[in-house]
Every structure is written in structure tokens, then in C-alpha cells.
């Protein structure tokens, strides 16, 4: 598996548009981002071209238009960004940070169930790890 490229905040906005629906032409990307940003057409096209150079976005030429699609997987990019963020903060601040995220965000019942499963799995793994250390 290829390491996800480093993506700037502005480039994330382009990627979100493509992760939501792909492929899209440059004009469709511009139209989408023009609704949520104050960026000019050329700024958006520059961001798309940067993402192509980083191999986060690929394209196919059909007739006279380029159709762009994400090459970088959203989940992989989110995990890479998370790891980068966690390296920049102290490891001891993960619990209060996670609590703040959960308290500030609206979560659906499905999201809460998934988070519980993740925490239960993590707890089970921690119990096995403690047992393994004691037997060594």
C-alpha cells in the first residue's frame, strides 16, 4: 500500500468534493467549491493540478474534458492525518481530546455503537497485552 500524500487544508476541500462524487470535470469541481468557498476558478484549478502532481487525484481525458477522480483513499488520508496530529500533541492528552470531540459533535446512534465497538476491541487488546507481559 502506498503512503497517502500530504494534503494541505485547501486541497482537503477539493478531495472532499471528489470523495463525495467522482469522476468530475474541472468545471464541476469549480461549481461545487464556488458554493462553499470564495476561491476563484484558477485557484481551484491550481489545487486540482497540485493534487494530480501529488498522485492524490488521477484523470482521464474524454473528448476535450478531463474527468478527475481520487486516487488517495479517504480513510487512508484521514488515518495519516490523525497520526501526524497525534505526533504533534502529547500522547497523554488523547483522552481529554477524544472526550472533547465526542462531546462537541452530534453523533448518530450508529456512530456511537461503532465507537463503543472500537473501544471494546481496544480494551480487549489491552487486556491481552497485559496478560502477555505478565507471562514473559
MINUGU-633413 format. One record per residue (C-alpha): x, y, z; residue in three letters. Coordinates in nm, 4 decimals. Example, Ala and Ser with C-alpha at 12.3 -4.5 7.8 and 13.67 -1.06 7.14 Angstrom:
BEGIN
@c1->1.2300; c2->-0.4500; c3->0.7800; residu->ALA $
@c1->1.3670; c2->-0.1060; c3->0.7140; residu->SER $
//
This chain:
BEGIN
@c1->0.0000; c2->0.0000; c3->0.0000; residu->UNK $
@c1->0.1269; c2->0.3438; c3->-0.0981; residu->UNK $
@c1->0.1667; c2->0.6090; c3->0.1715; residu->UNK $
@c1->-0.1028; c2->0.8775; c3->0.1359; residu->UNK $
@c1->0.0279; c2->1.2144; c3->0.0142; residu->UNK $
@c1->0.0465; c2->1.5152; c3->0.2455; residu->UNK $
@c1->-0.2581; c2->1.7240; c3->0.1663; residu->UNK $
@c1->-0.2972; c2->2.0917; c3->0.2613; residu->UNK $
@c1->-0.6181; c2->2.2261; c3->0.4168; residu->UNK $
@c1->-0.7271; c2->2.3746; c3->0.0838; residu->UNK $
@c1->-0.6503; c2->2.0522; c3->-0.1005; residu->UNK $
@c1->-0.8658; c2->1.8642; c3->0.1528; residu->UNK $
@c1->-1.1637; c2->2.0680; c3->0.0327; residu->UNK $
@c1->-1.1054; c2->1.9513; c3->-0.3253; residu->UNK $
@c1->-1.0595; c2->1.5912; c3->-0.2105; residu->UNK $
@c1->-1.3862; c2->1.6012; c3->-0.0128; residu->UNK $
@c1->-1.5704; c2->1.7060; c3->-0.3283; residu->UNK $
@c1->-1.4162; c2->1.4171; c3->-0.5225; residu->UNK $
@c1->-1.4662; c2->1.1619; c3->-0.2439; residu->UNK $
@c1->-1.8327; c2->1.2605; c3->-0.2368; residu->UNK $
@c1->-1.8775; c2->1.2092; c3->-0.6112; residu->UNK $
@c1->-1.6360; c2->1.1067; c3->-0.8817; residu->UNK $
@c1->-1.5418; c2->1.1385; c3->-1.1543; residu->UNK $
@c1->-1.5956; c2->1.5110; c3->-1.2011; residu->UNK $
@c1->-1.4760; c2->1.7595; c3->-1.4578; residu->UNK $
@c1->-1.2746; c2->2.0637; c3->-1.3507; residu->UNK $
@c1->-1.5838; c2->2.2784; c3->-1.4120; residu->UNK $
@c1->-1.7944; c2->2.0569; c3->-1.1844; residu->UNK $
@c1->-1.5297; c2->2.0797; c3->-0.9099; residu->UNK $
@c1->-1.5192; c2->2.4590; c3->-0.9531; residu->UNK $
@c1->-1.9003; c2->2.4797; c3->-0.9367; residu->UNK $
@c1->-1.9090; c2->2.2724; c3->-0.6178; residu->UNK $
@c1->-1.6370; c2->2.4669; c3->-0.4395; residu->UNK $
@c1->-1.7725; c2->2.8024; c3->-0.5539; residu->UNK $
@c1->-2.0797; c2->2.7333; c3->-0.3380; residu->UNK $
@c1->-1.8741; c2->2.6868; c3->-0.0198; residu->UNK $
@c1->-1.5612; c2->2.8992; c3->-0.0719; residu->UNK $
@c1->-1.4640; c2->3.2392; c3->-0.2083; residu->UNK $
@c1->-1.1920; c2->3.0859; c3->-0.4266; residu->UNK $
@c1->-1.1506; c2->3.1931; c3->-0.7861; residu->UNK $
@c1->-1.1718; c2->2.9426; c3->-1.0697; residu->UNK $
@c1->-0.7946; c2->2.9469; c3->-1.1266; residu->UNK $
@c1->-0.7236; c2->2.8836; c3->-0.7573; residu->UNK $
@c1->-0.9387; c2->2.5702; c3->-0.7664; residu->UNK $
@c1->-0.7770; c2->2.4509; c3->-1.0880; residu->UNK $
@c1->-0.4335; c2->2.5060; c3->-0.9312; residu->UNK $
@c1->-0.5350; c2->2.2948; c3->-0.6307; residu->UNK $
@c1->-0.6589; c2->2.0160; c3->-0.8589; residu->UNK $
@c1->-0.3308; c2->2.0240; c3->-1.0547; residu->UNK $
@c1->-0.1290; c2->2.0075; c3->-0.7307; residu->UNK $
@c1->-0.3271; c2->1.7016; c3->-0.6248; residu->UNK $
@c1->-0.2583; c2->1.5403; c3->-0.9632; residu->UNK $
@c1->0.1169; c2->1.6041; c3->-0.9172; residu->UNK $
@c1->0.0979; c2->1.4511; c3->-0.5692; residu->UNK $
@c1->-0.0809; c2->1.1490; c3->-0.7205; residu->UNK $
@c1->-0.3781; c2->1.2030; c3->-0.4877; residu->UNK $
@c1->-0.6000; c2->1.2632; c3->-0.7917; residu->UNK $
@c1->-0.5986; c2->1.0982; c3->-1.1307; residu->UNK $
@c1->-0.7709; c2->1.1986; c3->-1.4516; residu->UNK $
@c1->-0.8986; c2->1.0632; c3->-1.7779; residu->UNK $
@c1->-0.9399; c2->1.2738; c3->-2.0888; residu->UNK $
@c1->-1.2756; c2->1.2256; c3->-2.2589; residu->UNK $
@c1->-1.3223; c2->1.4296; c3->-2.5733; residu->UNK $
@c1->-1.1992; c2->1.7751; c3->-2.4714; residu->UNK $
@c1->-1.2599; c2->1.7440; c3->-2.0980; residu->UNK $
@c1->-1.0601; c2->1.5960; c3->-1.8142; residu->UNK $
@c1->-1.2506; c2->1.3836; c3->-1.5654; residu->UNK $
@c1->-1.0871; c2->1.3736; c3->-1.2208; residu->UNK $
@c1->-1.1142; c2->1.1007; c3->-0.9603; residu->UNK $
@c1->-0.9456; c2->1.0447; c3->-0.6257; residu->UNK $
@c1->-0.6533; c2->0.8029; c3->-0.6212; residu->UNK $
@c1->-0.5962; c2->0.8523; c3->-0.2496; residu->UNK $
@c1->-0.8381; c2->0.6601; c3->-0.0286; residu->UNK $
@c1->-1.0264; c2->0.8835; c3->0.2141; residu->UNK $
@c1->-0.9800; c2->0.6510; c3->0.5126; residu->UNK $
@c1->-0.6049; c2->0.6237; c3->0.4483; residu->UNK $
@c1->-0.5707; c2->1.0022; c3->0.4301; residu->UNK $
@c1->-0.7716; c2->1.0507; c3->0.7490; residu->UNK $
@c1->-0.5563; c2->0.7928; c3->0.9340; residu->UNK $
@c1->-0.2341; c2->0.9557; c3->0.8095; residu->UNK $
@c1->-0.3577; c2->1.2987; c3->0.9173; residu->UNK $
@c1->-0.4598; c2->1.1586; c3->1.2557; residu->UNK $
@c1->-0.1162; c2->1.0002; c3->1.3105; residu->UNK $
@c1->0.0507; c2->1.3287; c3->1.2158; residu->UNK $
@c1->-0.1727; c2->1.5206; c3->1.4561; residu->UNK $
@c1->-0.1110; c2->1.2762; c3->1.7419; residu->UNK $
@c1->0.2656; c2->1.3039; c3->1.6924; residu->UNK $
@c1->0.2379; c2->1.6813; c3->1.7355; residu->UNK $
@c1->0.0498; c2->1.6637; c3->2.0653; residu->UNK $
@c1->0.1397; c2->1.4891; c3->2.3858; residu->UNK $
@c1->0.0223; c2->1.1264; c3->2.3993; residu->UNK $
@c1->-0.1195; c2->1.1881; c3->2.7475; residu->UNK $
@c1->-0.3714; c2->1.4356; c3->2.6050; residu->UNK $
@c1->-0.5506; c2->1.1800; c3->2.3864; residu->UNK $
@c1->-0.8270; c2->1.1024; c3->2.6392; residu->UNK $
@c1->-0.9351; c2->1.4644; c3->2.7032; residu->UNK $
@c1->-0.9051; c2->1.5398; c3->2.3322; residu->UNK $
@c1->-1.1209; c2->1.2406; c3->2.2356; residu->UNK $
@c1->-1.3739; c2->1.3319; c3->2.5065; residu->UNK $
@c1->-1.3917; c2->1.6885; c3->2.3716; residu->UNK $
@c1->-1.4513; c2->1.5622; c3->2.0167; residu->UNK $
@c1->-1.7306; c2->1.3311; c3->2.1315; residu->UNK $
@c1->-1.8936; c2->1.5984; c3->2.3484; residu->UNK $
@c1->-1.8795; c2->1.8680; c3->2.0786; residu->UNK $
@c1->-2.0002; c2->1.6598; c3->1.7827; residu->UNK $
@c1->-2.3529; c2->1.5379; c3->1.7179; residu->UNK $
@c1->-2.3284; c2->1.1603; c3->1.6878; residu->UNK $
@c1->-2.5902; c2->0.9254; c3->1.5484; residu->UNK $
@c1->-2.6819; c2->0.6063; c3->1.7343; residu->UNK $
@c1->-2.4929; c2->0.4125; c3->1.4652; residu->UNK $
@c1->-2.1770; c2->0.6207; c3->1.5190; residu->UNK $
@c1->-2.1983; c2->0.5743; c3->1.8964; residu->UNK $
@c1->-2.2359; c2->0.1972; c3->1.8519; residu->UNK $
@c1->-1.9321; c2->0.1890; c3->1.6230; residu->UNK $
@c1->-1.7256; c2->0.3912; c3->1.8723; residu->UNK $
@c1->-1.8269; c2->0.1522; c3->2.1515; residu->UNK $
@c1->-1.7141; c2->-0.1442; c3->1.9402; residu->UNK $
@c1->-1.3798; c2->0.0232; c3->1.8717; residu->UNK $
@c1->-1.3256; c2->0.0985; c3->2.2411; residu->UNK $
@c1->-1.4313; c2->-0.2543; c3->2.3433; residu->UNK $
@c1->-1.1900; c2->-0.4032; c3->2.0904; residu->UNK $
@c1->-0.9135; c2->-0.1729; c3->2.2146; residu->UNK $
@c1->-0.9872; c2->-0.2713; c3->2.5751; residu->UNK $
@c1->-0.9763; c2->-0.6433; c3->2.4888; residu->UNK $
@c1->-0.6430; c2->-0.5932; c3->2.3135; residu->UNK $
@c1->-0.5061; c2->-0.4047; c3->2.6166; residu->UNK $
@c1->-0.6125; c2->-0.6925; c3->2.8463; residu->UNK $
@c1->-0.4321; c2->-0.9454; c3->2.6230; residu->UNK $
@c1->-0.1252; c2->-0.7233; c3->2.6131; residu->UNK $
@c1->-0.1129; c2->-0.7091; c3->2.9969; residu->UNK $
@c1->-0.1503; c2->-1.0881; c3->3.0158; residu->UNK $
@c1->0.1278; c2->-1.1387; c3->2.7615; residu->UNK $
@c1->0.3627; c2->-0.9087; c3->2.9548; residu->UNK $
@c1->0.2959; c2->-1.0993; c3->3.2806; residu->UNK $
@c1->0.3757; c2->-1.4335; c3->3.1193; residu->UNK $
@c1->0.7070; c2->-1.3139; c3->2.9778; residu->UNK $
//
